[in-house]
Amino acid sequence: MNSAQPKLFGSAAATANLGTVLLYALGEFQSRGHELANRELALDRLHMAFVRACEHLGMPEISDEAAANGLRDLGASVTEIPAYVAKRPYRVKISAELCRRAADVFAKHGV
């Protein structure tokens, strides 16, 4: 049985912090061949990377607001846009340095 999978009536044990999950997700996004550094992306483009990172690291799925705030804390530029424009109303710009950190975290935690 996969130890990261929660029990039927329990919750997943937090094995990583939000920053690690976000960095892992950004590294995973880059590993799929997507350009990330110094590009403005809709948060929706990164959503599935966040879902996969939470699943891989044994964390419950994070909200869009938590992801946006966590990315800000890591040093990303996050712009909120009107909710009627997009389902996930944030635009994110990741620096090259943050991309390097993310690639390191992704490599450290393996595939």
C-alpha positions as CSV (number, residue, x, y, z in Angstrom):
1,M,0.0,0.0,0.0
2,N,1.3,3.5,-0.9
3,S,2.2,5.3,2.4
4,A,1.3,8.7,0.8
5,Q,-2.2,7.6,0.2
6,P,-4.6,8.7,3.0
7,K,-6.8,6.1,4.7
8,L,-10.5,6.1,3.9
9,F,-11.6,8.2,6.8
10,G,-8.3,9.9,7.6
11,S,-6.2,12.6,6.1
12,A,-2.8,12.6,4.4
13,A,0.1,13.2,6.8
14,A,1.9,16.4,5.8
15,T,5.3,15.2,4.7
16,A,6.4,18.4,3.1
17,N,5.8,22.1,3.5
18,L,4.0,24.4,1.0
19,G,7.2,25.9,-0.3
20,T,8.6,22.5,-1.1
21,V,5.4,21.4,-2.8
22,L,5.4,24.5,-5.0
23,L,9.1,24.3,-5.9
24,Y,8.7,20.6,-6.7
25,A,5.7,21.5,-8.9
26,L,7.6,24.2,-10.8
27,G,10.5,21.8,-11.3
28,E,8.2,19.1,-12.6
29,F,6.6,21.6,-14.9
30,Q,10.0,22.5,-16.3
31,S,11.0,18.8,-16.6
32,R,8.1,18.3,-19.0
33,G,9.8,20.8,-21.4
34,H,7.7,23.9,-20.6
35,E,9.5,27.2,-20.5
36,L,8.9,28.9,-17.1
37,A,11.6,31.5,-16.5
38,N,10.6,35.1,-16.9
39,R,7.3,34.3,-18.6
40,E,3.9,35.4,-17.3
41,L,1.7,32.3,-17.1
42,A,-1.9,31.8,-16.0
43,L,-2.0,29.9,-12.7
44,D,-4.3,27.5,-14.5
45,R,-1.3,26.4,-16.6
46,L,0.5,25.3,-13.4
47,H,-2.5,23.8,-11.6
48,M,-2.0,20.1,-12.6
49,A,1.7,20.4,-11.7
50,F,0.5,21.5,-8.2
51,V,-1.9,18.5,-8.1
52,R,0.9,16.1,-9.1
53,A,3.3,17.6,-6.6
54,C,0.8,17.3,-3.7
55,E,0.1,13.7,-4.7
56,H,3.8,12.8,-5.0
57,L,4.8,14.5,-1.7
58,G,1.8,13.2,0.3
59,M,0.1,16.5,0.8
60,P,-3.6,17.4,0.5
61,E,-4.4,19.5,-2.6
62,I,-3.8,23.2,-2.1
63,S,-6.2,26.0,-3.0
64,D,-5.4,28.6,-5.7
65,E,-5.1,31.3,-3.1
66,A,-2.6,29.2,-1.1
67,A,-0.6,28.5,-4.2
68,A,-0.6,32.2,-5.1
69,N,0.4,33.3,-1.6
70,G,3.1,30.6,-1.4
71,L,4.5,31.6,-4.8
72,R,4.7,35.2,-3.6
73,D,6.5,34.0,-0.4
74,L,9.0,32.2,-2.7
75,G,9.7,35.4,-4.6
76,A,7.5,35.0,-7.7
77,S,5.5,37.9,-9.1
78,V,1.8,37.1,-8.7
79,T,-0.9,39.4,-10.2
80,E,-4.5,38.9,-9.3
81,I,-6.9,39.5,-12.2
82,P,-10.7,39.8,-12.1
83,A,-12.5,36.5,-11.4
84,Y,-14.7,36.8,-14.6
85,V,-11.5,36.7,-16.7
86,A,-10.3,33.2,-15.6
87,K,-11.2,30.3,-13.4
88,R,-8.0,30.7,-11.5
89,P,-7.6,34.5,-11.4
90,Y,-3.9,34.8,-11.0
91,R,-1.0,35.4,-13.4
92,V,2.5,34.3,-12.3
93,K,6.0,35.3,-13.3
94,I,8.8,33.1,-12.1
95,S,12.4,34.4,-12.0
96,A,15.3,32.4,-13.5
97,E,16.8,32.0,-10.0
98,L,13.5,30.5,-8.6
99,C,13.4,28.2,-11.6
100,R,16.9,26.9,-10.7
101,R,15.8,26.3,-7.1
102,A,12.7,24.5,-8.3
103,A,14.8,22.3,-10.6
104,D,17.0,21.4,-7.6
105,V,14.1,20.5,-5.4
106,F,12.6,18.4,-8.2
107,A,15.9,16.5,-8.7
108,K,16.3,16.1,-4.9
109,H,12.8,14.5,-4.4
110,G,13.1,12.2,-7.4
111,V,10.5,11.2,-9.9
